[in-house]
Every structure is written in structure tokens, then in C-alpha cells.
């Protein structure tokens, strides 16, 4: 396969990685994406998708590195910002998550993504009620990315369970927060 990969361009590698990921073939998806990002013409989307594959495999540090690389190439890759912020929040790197989310408030193209960013900022400041409201508003506004809506809905559901817990949900803040945020990676995402 290695000789064949050298013949493929970025678009072909990316499409093959998408197909492999959709078929549950993480090994092939990783091979295609690692080939794509190793080239001088690597695209932000290839880095982002590689980061998402790593997150699916629970290789969170690698996922963060690849999503950072995607944003270095294209700071306006808003969905990557949201996913990277989720990973940072789950890793208790709140300050970094807040930094990553900051530019979302300045973009005027997608209100749903702004609301998702606002919700995650509320989550970072432990304002669960505010997070639930903003994330729910974002879901209502987002009609272009159902997978992202699914991620946000899982977080909203976890927040609802936590807010409804009779003991206030103090079962170990870090453990709950990691479960809450990493629940977004419970299924095979393609954002």
C-alpha cells in the first residue's frame, strides 16, 4: 500500500480516509491521513480528521496535537476549535480551552458555532445551567452538521443528569467532567 500512497494526492487520500473511517477501518484511515499530513501540502482538514481518528481511539494527546496543527493552518476551522476545546476541557486544561474558543465569539458566519462556543465557555467556568442553555440553542440553530449536534446533545444530556442528581452531582468533579466531555467521542464522528 505504501507505494500506492505516494501516487495519491491530498484529495484522494482524504476521501479514502473518510471512506475507511465510515467503514470502521481505523487502521487504513490512519495510514491515509498520516501520509497526507506528512506532506508539505498537508491540508487543515487532513490534520483535523487525523485528530478526530485519534480521539476515537482515545489517543487524546495526539488528537490535540493534530487539531492544533489544523488550526495553525486554518484558524477559521471552527468545528476543529470546538472539538479541540472539548479535548482540552476533558484534560482539565481549562485555560487552553478558553483560548481556543475565544475566536469563535468574533466570527459572524455561524451562529450555531458561536452558541456552542459560548456553551463550552460556560462549562469551563462551571456554569452548567448556562452551558445547557447555550448548547441547546446551538443545536436548534445548527442544520448543517448533525454529528456535531449529536456531540452537543450528549453533553446537554449529561449536564441535565448532573443538575438533576439529588446529591448535587459531587461524585468527583474531574471524573464527571471527563465523562461529560469525552462522551462526544462515544460514536464514530465525521465533522
C-alpha positions in Angstrom: 0.0 0.0 0.0 2.9 2.4 0.7 3.9 2.6 -3.0 0.3 3.3 -4.0 0.0 6.0 -1.4 2.8 8.0 -3.0 0.7 8.2 -6.2 -2.3 9.7 -4.4 -2.9 13.4 -4.0 -4.3 15.2 -0.9 -7.9 15.0 -2.1 -7.7 11.3 -2.9 -6.0 10.5 0.5 -8.7 12.5 2.4 -11.6 10.8 0.6 -10.1 7.4 1.1 -9.6 8.2 4.8 -13.3 9.3 5.1 -14.4 6.0 3.4 -12.2 3.9 5.6 -13.4 5.7 8.8 -17.0 5.3 7.8 -16.4 1.6 7.3 -14.8 1.3 10.7 -11.3 0.7 9.3 -9.3 2.9 11.6 -6.0 1.4 10.6 -6.5 2.4 6.9 -7.9 5.8 7.8 -4.8 6.4 9.9 -2.5 5.3 7.2 -4.1 7.6 4.6 -4.2 10.5 7.0 -0.7 10.1 8.3 0.6 10.0 4.7 -1.4 13.2 3.9 -0.2 15.2 6.9 3.4 14.2 6.4 3.5 16.0 3.0 4.4 19.7 2.5 1.0 20.3 1.0 -0.9 18.9 4.1 -4.3 20.4 4.5 -6.0 21.6 7.7 -8.8 19.1 7.0 -6.4 16.2 7.0 -4.9 17.2 10.3 -8.4 17.7 11.8 -9.6 14.3 10.6 -6.5 12.6 11.9 -7.1 14.3 15.2 -10.7 13.0 15.2 -9.5 9.5 14.4 -7.0 9.7 17.3 -9.8 10.9 19.6 -11.9 7.9 18.6 -9.0 5.7 19.6 -8.7 7.5 22.9 -5.2 8.9 21.9 -6.2 12.3 23.2 -2.7 13.9 23.3 -2.2 13.0 19.6 -5.7 14.2 18.8 -5.0 17.6 20.4 -1.7 17.9 18.5 -3.3 17.2 15.2 -6.2 19.6 15.8 -3.7 22.3 16.9 -1.9 21.7 13.6 -5.2 22.1 11.7 -5.9 25.4 13.4 -2.3 26.6 12.7 -3.0 26.1 9.0 -6.6 27.4 9.1 -7.6 29.4 12.2 -11.2 29.6 10.9 -11.7 25.8 11.0 -14.5 26.4 13.6 -15.6 22.8 14.2 -12.0 21.8 14.9 -11.9 24.6 17.5 -14.9 23.2 19.3 -13.6 19.6 19.2 -10.2 20.7 20.4 -11.7 22.7 23.3 -13.7 19.6 24.3 -10.5 17.7 24.5 -8.7 20.4 26.5 -11.7 20.7 28.9 -11.7 16.9 29.4 -8.0 17.0 30.1 -8.5 19.7 32.7 -6.6 22.3 30.6 -9.3 24.9 31.0 -7.2 27.9 30.2 -6.1 26.4 26.9 -9.7 25.5 26.1 -10.8 29.1 26.7 -8.0 30.4 24.5 -9.1 28.0 21.7 -12.7 29.1 22.0 -12.1 32.8 22.1 -12.1 33.4 18.3 -15.5 31.7 17.9 -17.2 34.7 19.5 -15.6 37.0 16.9 -16.8 35.1 13.8 -20.1 36.3 12.4 -20.7 33.4 9.9 -22.3 30.7 12.0 -24.5 31.5 15.0 -24.8 27.8 15.9 -21.0 27.5 16.4 -21.0 30.8 18.4 -23.6 29.3 20.7 -21.6 26.0 21.0 -18.5 28.0 21.9 -20.4 30.1 24.4 -21.8 26.9 25.9 -18.4 25.4 26.3 -17.1 28.6 27.8 -19.9 28.3 30.4 -18.9 24.8 31.0 -15.3 25.9 31.5 -16.4 28.3 34.2 -18.6 25.6 35.8 -21.9 27.4 34.8 -23.8 24.2 34.0 -27.1 25.9 33.5 -25.7 28.5 31.2 -23.8 25.7 29.3 -27.0 23.7 28.8 -28.9 26.8 27.5 -26.3 27.9 25.1 -25.6 24.3 23.8 -29.3 23.7 23.3 -29.6 27.0 21.4 -26.7 25.9 19.2 -28.3 22.6 18.5 -31.5 24.4 17.4 -29.6 26.7 15.1 -27.3 24.0 13.5 -28.9 22.4 10.5 -25.6 21.6 8.7 -23.7 19.3 11.0 -25.9 16.6 12.6 -22.9 14.8 14.1 -21.8 17.9 16.0 -25.4 18.2 17.2 -25.2 14.7 18.5 -22.0 15.5 20.3 -23.5 18.6 21.9 -26.8 16.7 22.8 -24.8 14.1 24.6 -23.2 16.9 26.7 -26.5 18.5 27.3 -28.0 15.2 28.5 -25.0 14.7 30.9 -25.5 18.2 32.2 -29.2 17.5 32.7 -28.4 14.3 34.6 -25.8 16.1 36.7 -28.1 19.0 37.5 -30.8 16.6 38.4 -28.6 14.5 40.7 -30.2 14.5 44.2 -26.8 15.0 45.9 -25.8 17.8 43.6 -23.6 15.5 41.4 -20.5 15.9 43.5 -19.2 12.4 42.7 -15.7 13.6 41.9 -15.7 16.7 39.7 -12.8 15.7 37.4 -14.2 12.2 36.7 -17.7 13.6 35.9 -16.2 16.4 33.7 -14.1 14.0 31.7 -17.1 11.7 31.2 -19.3 14.6 30.3 -16.9 16.0 27.7 -15.5 12.8 26.2 -19.0 11.5 25.7 -18.8 13.4 22.5 -16.4 10.7 21.2 -18.6 7.8 22.1 -19.5 7.2 18.5 -17.8 7.5 15.1 -17.8 11.2 14.4 -17.3 12.8 11.0 -17.4 16.5 11.4 
